[in-house]
Every structure is written in structure tokens, then in C-alpha cells.
Amino acid sequence: MERFIWGFDGYKYSAAEPIHLKLGERVRITLVNDTMMEHPIHLHGLWSELENGHGEFNPYKHTILVKPAERISYLLSADTPGEWAYHCHLLYHMKAGMFRKVAVS
């Protein structure tokens, strides 16, 4: 397990551009975990609406747990301007590159 690079969209943090969102934009993010480990994904500054099939009763979360071999989608309203950290809450995954900056403007 020591020879790995964690990242988003195939890029570790040092090789990735920020994710740019327009203020007021509503986006769907789909996370695909093709590893055998859980990844608690956290986005600072914004709430995530987990799409779990319950429509208007979808839960709002700060951290989305993506289980091994799972694909999960959530909605995000870019309603707070700023630059926000987006990362795996497992610190050694974050340190190995599973971190991005989300810029809302």
C-alpha cells in the first residue's frame, strides 16, 4: 500500500488545476471509488446533497463516504464565494494527492 498516488480525475493535487464554479451554479458530482478502501470526501464551505432516491428528502452532508468499488452522486449549490478545500478526510490520502481546490466566483 505504500506505492500509490491518490487523486481526483486521475490527477494528484500538485498536477491539478482548481475546480472553478460560478456563484449560484448547481452541479452534480459523481465520485467513483475504484480502490479497496473507503474515502470520506469533504468539501469545505459548501453543503452536499446526497442523491439517495428520496427526492426532496435527500440528506445534506459535509462529508460523503464513498465505499470500495462504489459510485455515488451528489448535488452541490455553489452559493458561497471563495476558495475551498476538497479532499479525502484520511490524512495520508490527502497528503498523497487526494486534494483539490474549488474556487467559487
Backbone as numpy.savetxt, mean C-alpha at the origin, in Angstrom:
# Nx Ny Nz CAx CAy CAz Cx Cy Cz
16.14 -16.81 3.37 15.33 -15.61 3.37 16.19 -14.35 3.37
17.49 -14.46 3.35 18.31 -13.27 3.38 18.54 -12.67 2.00
18.29 -13.42 0.93 18.55 -12.92 -0.42 17.24 -12.54 -1.07
16.74 -11.38 -0.73 15.49 -10.92 -1.30 15.48 -9.40 -1.38
14.63 -8.90 -2.25 14.38 -7.46 -2.34 12.87 -7.29 -2.32
12.36 -6.61 -1.32 10.93 -6.35 -1.24 10.66 -5.03 -1.96
9.49 -4.92 -2.55 9.16 -3.67 -3.23 7.71 -3.63 -3.66
7.34 -2.54 -4.32 6.02 -2.37 -4.91 6.21 -2.26 -6.43
5.36 -2.93 -7.18 5.43 -2.92 -8.65 6.80 -3.36 -9.17
7.47 -4.21 -8.42 8.76 -4.72 -8.85 9.94 -3.79 -8.60
9.70 -2.68 -7.91 10.76 -1.72 -7.63 10.96 -1.54 -6.14
12.21 -1.58 -5.70 12.48 -1.22 -4.32 12.50 0.30 -4.21
12.44 0.82 -3.01 12.29 2.26 -2.79 13.35 3.08 -3.53
14.58 2.66 -3.49 15.66 3.47 -4.07 15.55 3.60 -5.60
14.76 2.72 -6.24 14.61 2.75 -7.69 13.23 3.23 -8.14
12.39 3.63 -7.20 10.98 3.94 -7.52 10.70 5.44 -7.47
9.86 5.87 -8.38 9.35 7.24 -8.36 8.20 7.31 -7.37
7.90 8.49 -6.83 6.73 8.63 -5.98 5.45 8.32 -6.75
4.44 7.90 -6.03 3.11 7.71 -6.61 2.39 9.04 -6.49
1.99 9.64 -7.61 1.35 10.95 -7.60 -0.17 10.79 -7.72
-0.89 11.41 -6.81 -2.35 11.44 -6.84 -2.80 12.89 -6.81
-3.89 13.17 -7.51 -4.46 14.51 -7.49 -5.42 14.63 -6.31
-5.40 15.76 -5.67 -6.29 16.02 -4.55 -7.73 15.80 -4.99
-8.45 14.98 -4.25 -9.84 14.66 -4.57 -10.01 13.42 -5.43
-8.91 12.90 -5.96 -8.97 11.70 -6.82 -9.33 10.47 -5.99
-10.09 9.57 -6.61 -10.46 8.30 -5.97 -9.84 7.19 -6.81
-9.04 6.35 -6.18 -8.32 5.30 -6.90 -8.55 3.94 -6.24
-8.41 2.90 -7.03 -8.44 1.53 -6.53 -7.01 1.00 -6.58
-6.56 0.48 -5.48 -5.23 -0.12 -5.39 -5.42 -1.61 -5.23
-4.70 -2.38 -6.03 -4.74 -3.83 -5.93 -3.35 -4.31 -5.54
-3.29 -5.04 -4.45 -2.03 -5.59 -3.98 -2.03 -7.09 -4.26
-0.94 -7.59 -4.82 -0.77 -9.01 -5.09 0.44 -9.47 -4.30
0.21 -10.38 -3.40 1.30 -10.92 -2.58 1.71 -12.26 -3.16
2.82 -12.28 -3.88 3.28 -13.54 -4.46 4.41 -14.16 -3.63
4.38 -13.86 -2.33 5.35 -14.43 -1.40 4.64 -15.38 -0.44
5.41 -15.99 0.41 4.85 -16.88 1.43 4.80 -16.20 2.80
4.83 -14.88 2.80 4.78 -14.12 4.06 3.63 -13.13 4.02
3.10 -12.80 5.18 2.08 -11.75 5.28 2.76 -10.39 5.18
2.02 -9.43 4.61 2.51 -8.06 4.51 1.43 -7.11 5.01
1.61 -6.50 6.19 0.69 -5.46 6.65 1.08 -4.13 5.99
0.29 -3.71 5.03 0.61 -2.52 4.23 -0.08 -1.30 4.83
0.71 -0.26 5.05 0.22 0.94 5.75 0.49 2.18 4.90
-0.52 3.02 4.78 -0.37 4.31 4.11 -0.69 5.41 5.10
0.29 6.23 5.38 0.10 7.35 6.32 -0.79 8.41 5.70
-1.56 9.09 6.51 -2.30 10.27 6.09 -3.63 10.04 5.39
-3.88 8.84 4.91 -5.11 8.55 4.17 -5.73 7.25 4.68
-7.05 7.17 4.57 -7.76 5.96 4.96 -7.97 5.06 3.75
-7.95 3.77 3.96 -8.19 2.78 2.91 -9.55 2.14 3.15
-10.34 2.00 2.10 -11.66 1.37 2.19 -11.54 -0.03 1.58
-11.47 -1.03 2.43 -11.26 -2.41 2.01 -12.48 -2.93 1.27
-12.29 -3.38 0.04 -13.40 -3.92 -0.75 -13.59 -5.39 -0.36
-14.60 -5.61 0.46 -14.84 -6.98 0.95 -16.21 -7.51 0.55
-16.88 -6.85 -0.39 -18.17 -7.33 -0.86 -19.37 -6.82 -0.09
-19.17 -5.91 0.86 -20.27 -5.41 1.67 -20.67 -3.98 1.31
-20.25 -3.53 0.12 -20.69 -2.23 -0.40 -20.46 -1.08 0.54
-21.54 -0.42 0.93 -21.43 0.77 1.78 -20.92 0.44 3.19
-20.82 -0.85 3.51 -20.34 -1.25 4.83 -18.89 -1.74 4.79
-18.17 -1.43 3.70 -16.76 -1.78 3.63 -16.02 -1.10 4.77
-15.10 -1.80 5.45 -14.38 -1.18 6.56 -13.31 -0.20 6.10
-13.11 0.85 6.87 -12.03 1.80 6.65 -10.87 1.37 7.53
-9.68 1.31 6.93 -8.52 0.81 7.66 -7.30 1.69 7.36
-6.38 1.72 8.31 -5.09 2.35 8.08 -4.08 1.34 7.54
-4.25 0.08 7.94 -3.32 -0.97 7.55 -4.10 -2.12 6.93
-3.66 -2.56 5.76 -4.30 -3.67 5.04 -3.37 -4.87 5.14
-3.87 -5.97 5.69 -3.08 -7.19 5.79 -3.26 -8.01 4.52
-2.15 -8.26 3.82 -2.18 -9.06 2.60 -1.52 -10.39 2.92
-2.33 -11.45 2.91 -1.84 -12.78 3.27 -1.05 -13.40 2.12
-0.28 -14.46 2.42 0.49 -15.12 1.36 -0.40 -15.56 0.20
0.07 -15.33 -1.01 -0.62 -15.71 -2.26 -1.99 -15.06 -2.39
-2.22 -13.94 -1.73 -3.52 -13.26 -1.78 -3.45 -12.04 -2.69
-4.59 -11.75 -3.30 -4.80 -10.54 -4.11 -5.93 -9.80 -3.43
-5.71 -8.52 -3.13 -6.71 -7.76 -2.39 -6.80 -6.35 -2.98
-8.01 -5.79 -3.03 -8.22 -4.45 -3.56 -8.84 -3.55 -2.51
-8.47 -2.28 -2.59 -9.10 -1.30 -1.71 -9.19 0.03 -2.43
-10.11 0.85 -1.95 -10.34 2.18 -2.53 -9.66 3.21 -1.65
-9.21 4.26 -2.29 -8.49 5.31 -1.59 -8.97 6.65 -2.12
-9.35 7.54 -1.21 -9.70 8.90 -1.58 -8.52 9.80 -1.21
-7.95 10.44 -2.19 -6.80 11.33 -1.96 -7.34 12.68 -1.46
-7.72 12.71 -0.20 -8.38 13.89 0.36 -7.51 14.71 1.31
-6.25 14.32 1.45 -5.35 15.04 2.34 -4.04 15.33 1.59
-3.79 16.61 1.29 -2.56 16.93 0.54 -1.31 16.67 1.37
-0.25 16.34 0.67 1.04 16.14 1.33 1.79 14.97 0.73
2.94 14.67 1.33 3.74 13.52 0.94 3.63 12.50 2.05
3.22 11.29 1.69 2.88 10.27 2.67 3.70 9.00 2.46
4.08 8.39 3.56 4.82 7.12 3.52 3.84 5.98 3.27
4.21 5.07 2.39 3.43 3.89 2.04 4.38 2.70 2.14
4.12 1.79 3.06 5.13 0.77 3.35 4.55 -0.47 4.01
5.36 -1.51 4.03 5.04 -2.71 4.80 5.43 -2.42 6.25
4.56 -2.82 7.17 4.83 -2.56 8.59 5.85 -3.51 9.19
6.26 -4.54 8.46 7.38 -5.38 8.93 8.65 -4.61 8.59
9.34 -4.17 9.62 10.43 -3.22 9.42 11.54 -3.74 8.52
11.84 -5.04 8.59 12.91 -5.52 7.72 12.46 -5.58 6.27
11.15 -5.70 5.99 10.65 -5.60 4.62 10.77 -4.15 4.14
10.38 -3.23 5.01 10.47 -1.81 4.66 11.93 -1.42 4.40
12.80 -1.86 5.26 14.23 -1.54 5.12 14.81 -2.14 3.83
14.27 -3.29 3.41 14.76 -3.95 2.20 14.14 -3.37 0.93
13.28 -2.35 1.05 12.79 -1.67 -0.14 11.29 -1.59 -0.29
10.51 -2.19 0.61 9.05 -2.18 0.49 8.50 -0.89 1.09
8.79 0.20 0.40 8.44 1.55 0.84 8.28 2.41 -0.40
7.26 3.25 -0.42 7.09 4.23 -1.50 6.61 5.53 -0.88
6.77 6.59 -1.61 6.22 7.88 -1.22 4.97 8.11 -2.08
3.87 8.54 -1.44 2.65 8.92 -2.14 2.52 10.43 -1.99
2.46 11.12 -3.12 2.35 12.58 -3.11 0.96 12.97 -3.57
0.21 13.66 -2.70 -1.13 14.13 -3.03 -1.06 15.64 -3.20
-1.44 16.12 -4.41 -1.39 17.58 -4.65 -2.48 17.96 -5.63
